[in-house]
Amino acid sequence: ILTHDTLYAMIQPAMQIAPGEFEEVLGYLAAILVVGGGHVRAFHTSVLDFMASTARCGEELYSSSESVHSLMAKRSLEIMEDGTQERLHKPMPLPGLKFNICDLSTSYLRNDKVEDLEDRISKNVSSELRYSALHWFTHIIRSQHLKTDEASESKQLPMMVDRLLRTTRLLFWLELLSLLGELRRAAKILMSIQQKNSVRIYLLCTSTAH
């Protein structure tokens, strides 16, 4: 399930679609998508099964699961790096990962002691940045980068992961997940990168990408 804003942020750069056109397209897809409460999801899992089969949906509509996850991983990393310039409902651009993203007056208070933390998160952290920070790693794993090179996005992923994990941006990512109450997720991701051979090999690809 994605919010309207997140879905738009994920597809806008590739499709160059205006907000009004995006809402119109969602309206046309009402038979297969549930659109409501600011969220978008498939009406039924059979829709996803249909789209995942060239025999059923045809070559023009088909996109492999790996290529979709490659695109989502790339956009997630881009949003964390650069923020979002074109937004659906809020025209003001919002940043990507940065130091003290919620503009807290002090770092000495526990998160649960910051009275207006939720308001600060809502104001300063876009829904697409929240999604990207939480799910970029899952999309990379499911893109099966080491097993397929069909998606052009996959060729850019090593350098983008390198810029996230080998710079101060890693600290900004940890800060954001702490604010979201998701530090355990961060720990699991970092442990997976350290322990899983497939991920370790993937990250080593960065040395050939420079």
Residue pairs with C-beta under 8 A, 6 or more apart in sequence:
1 39
1 40
1 41
2 10
2 39
2 40
2 41
2 131
3 38
3 39
3 40
3 127
3 128
3 131
4 26
4 35
4 38
4 39
4 40
4 88
4 89
5 38
5 87
5 88
5 89
5 90
5 126
5 127
5 128
6 127
6 128
6 131
7 40
8 17
8 19
8 22
8 86
8 87
8 88
9 75
9 79
9 84
9 86
9 87
9 88
9 126
9 128
10 71
10 72
10 75
10 128
11 17
12 22
12 86
13 75
13 78
13 86
14 71
17 25
19 88
19 89
22 88
26 33
26 35
26 40
27 35
29 35
31 43
32 42
32 43
32 47
33 40
33 41
33 42
33 43
33 47
34 40
34 41
34 42
34 43
42 48
49 56
50 56
50 57
51 57
51 61
51 62
51 63
52 62
52 64
52 65
53 62
54 62
64 148
64 150
64 151
65 142
66 142
66 143
66 144
66 147
66 148
66 150
66 151
67 143
67 150
67 151
67 153
69 139
69 140
69 142
69 143
69 144
70 139
70 143
70 145
70 151
70 153
70 154
70 157
71 151
71 153
72 135
72 139
73 136
73 139
73 140
73 143
73 153
73 157
74 153
74 156
74 157
74 160
75 132
76 131
76 132
76 133
76 135
76 136
76 139
77 132
77 136
77 157
77 160
77 161
77 163
77 164
78 160
79 96
79 126
79 128
79 129
79 132
80 96
80 97
80 129
80 132
80 133
80 136
80 164
80 169
80 173
81 96
81 97
81 160
81 163
81 164
81 169
82 96
83 93
83 94
83 95
83 96
83 126
83 129
84 93
84 94
84 96
84 126
84 128
84 129
85 93
87 93
87 94
87 126
90 126
94 124
94 125
94 126
94 129
95 101
95 124
96 129
97 129
97 133
97 169
97 172
97 173
97 176
98 172
99 168
99 171
99 172
99 175
100 107
100 175
101 124
101 125
101 172
101 175
101 176
101 179
102 117
102 120
102 121
102 123
102 124
102 125
102 179
103 120
103 124
104 114
104 120
111 117
111 178
111 179
111 181
114 120
117 179
121 179
121 180
125 176
125 179
125 180
129 176
130 180
133 173
133 176
133 177
133 180
133 182
134 177
134 180
134 182
134 185
136 164
137 189
137 192
137 193
140 157
140 161
140 202
141 199
143 151
143 154
143 157
145 154
145 157
145 202
145 205
146 198
146 201
146 202
148 154
149 155
158 202
158 203
158 205
158 206
158 208
158 209
159 206
159 209
159 210
161 202
161 203
161 206
162 203
162 206
162 209
163 169
164 170
164 173
165 193
165 203
166 206
173 186
174 183
174 186
177 183
177 185
177 186
178 186
192 199
193 199
193 200
193 203
194 200
